[in-house]
Amino acid sequence: MLSRYHVLSSKPGDEEFFDILEDALASLGENSSVSLSFQDSRQGGERQEIHVYSTESGNLQLFVTDDLDIETRYVMLAAEDVDTLDGVSLVLAAALAAKSLEDLKLEARQFMERDPVALVRVALASGDRSDVQTLELITEGLRSENREVRIRAVEAGSLTQWHEFAVPLAEIYERDPDREVRFVAGHALQVLLSANPRS
């Protein structure tokens, strides 16, 4: 299945969002052959709640995640073909007030020192292919003197699953002066290498 992430303006705990989502899904069903309905809610980790929506056939799924660790609500769409993914993604991104990747990059560049999680939000919204600006932004975070920024940059580099981060994460794992940063980098590197076995 192909997938696409959208970071939303709505925050975890905003219950009005689900009314907006239901309206968006109803409109989607009326204007296309796509009918997504609620399936279940589950914990995705200690501080994540995931709401799952799916078509009857399961060929299109929507996961709404409230992640309290990063104080972010985001959606992940999964579809079997790119046309369906693109079409539904476009409609839902507009209806659910998804933040653009460019806006997320701008926020991260301006505020990463006081809000290191901004780097994770950029990584979530990034696509399968690396882009120079995002690479530079996360790399800048990896070099920060602020350990919290480095930790979040390590997480962001791993989340992208881009092979370009294999060497920087290995360097952090070997050389960072902070033990926790090294530990997080080691785990992130394992995740990245399992996604890119040839790196």
N, C-alpha and C positions, 0 to 999 in steps of 0.2 A: 504494500500500500504506500502511496505517496502521501506526504504530510506537509502542512503549513501552519505556522504559529502566528498569532496576533496578540500583542500586548494591548490591553484595554485601558481606557481612561477610568473606568469603574474600578473601585477598590474592593477587596474582600470585605464582606459584611454588608455591602450595599444590596439590600433585598429587592429594591425597585428594578434592578438590572434584570432579574428573572422574568418580570412582566414584559420588559422590552424584548428580551430574548424570545419569549413565547410569541409575541406579536411578529417578530422578524421571521420566525420559523413558519408561522401561519401564512404570512405574506409570501414566503419562499414556496410553500406548498401550492398556493393559489396561482402563482405566476410561472411555475415550472413543474416538472414532473418529480421534483425532489420533495420527499416528505420525511422529515426528521422528527422523531418523538423521543421523549424522556425514557431512559432505560433504568438507570439506578444512580445512586450516590455512594461513594466509597472514600476511604482514607488512602491517600497516595504516599503517605509518610506521616511522621509525627505532627507536622504542621501544614498538611495539604489536604484539601477536600476536593474531590473530583466528581463532577456531574456529567454523566454520559448520555448522549443522544445518538440515535442511529436510525438509518432506514430499515425497513422490514427485512431486506435482503442482507444488510450489513455491509453493503458496498460503499457506504459513506457513513462516517462517524464524526461526531463532534464531542470534544472533551473540554469542559469548562473547569479550569483549575483555580481555586483560591489558595494561593501560597502565602501563608502568614510569615514564613521565614524571610521572604523578600517583599512582603506587603504588596503583592501584585496579583491581579486577576488576569489570566490569559486563556486563550482558546487554542486548541489544536484541532485542525480538520485533517481527516485521513480519508483518502479516496483511491479507487483502483485506477482511475484515469485522470490525466492532467486537465482535460477540458472541464470535467465535473468539478475538480478541485479549484480550478481558476474561477469558474462561474460562481460557485457557492461562496468561495472565499471573498470575492469582490462584493457580493451582496451583503454578507454578514459583517465584513470589516466596516462597511459604511453604516449599517444599522446599529452596530454595537460600539461605535465610536472607538475603533482601533487606532492606536497611535502609529504614525508613519515611522519607518526606520530612520528617516532623516531627522525627525523630531527627537527620537530616542537617542540618536548619536549626539545631537546638539545638547540635550540634557546631560548626557554622560560627560561630554567634553567640559561643560561649564561647572558641573556639580559633583564629579566623581570623588573628590577629596572629602566632601561632607556627606555624600550619599553614594557610597561605593556600589550599592546594589544596582545603580543605573547601568553599570557595565553588564550585569546579568540580563537586564531587560533588553539591552542591545543584542546580546547573544541569542536570546529567545526569538527575537524578531528577524534575525539574520537568516538568509536562505542557505541552500546546500552549497553554494559556491562562495568562496571568499571574495571580499572586496577590500581594496587598499585602505579605505578610511577606517573600516571596522578593525582590520588587522592592526593598523597604527594605533588606534584608540585603546584596544585591549593590551597591546604591547606596552603602551605608555603606562597603563595600570600595573602591569607586571613589574615595572621599574620604579614604581612609587616608593617613597620612603615610609609611607603609611602602610602598616602591616594589613589593616582591614581592606584597604584598596587592593593590595597584592592578593589577598585571599579571594576576594570577589573576582579579580581579573583571572586568577587561576580557574575558578569555577566557570567563568564566561568562556575562556579558551577551550575548556573541555566541552561545554555545551554546544559550541559551534560544530564540533567534530571535524574541524578543518585540520588537515595534516600539517599545515604551516606552524601550528602551535606545539608540535611534538618536541622540537629542539628547545624552544624557550621554556616549556614546562619541565623538561629534563634538567635544564640548567638551574631552574628554581629549586627543584628537588635536591640537587647536589650541593647548591651553594647558598641558598637563602639563610640569613643569620637567625631566623625565627623557626623554632622547631615545628610549631603548628602549621606555618606556611609550607614548610617542607613536607609535612605529612599530607596536607590537602593536595599539594602538587603531585605527590606520588600516586595518590588515588586517582586524581584527574588524569594523569598520564596513562594509567592503566585503562581507564575508560576510553580515552582518545585512541590509544593503540588498538584496542579491541574493535573500535569502529573503523580503523584504518590499518589493517594487518600488514600492509607493505611499507608503512612509515618507518 
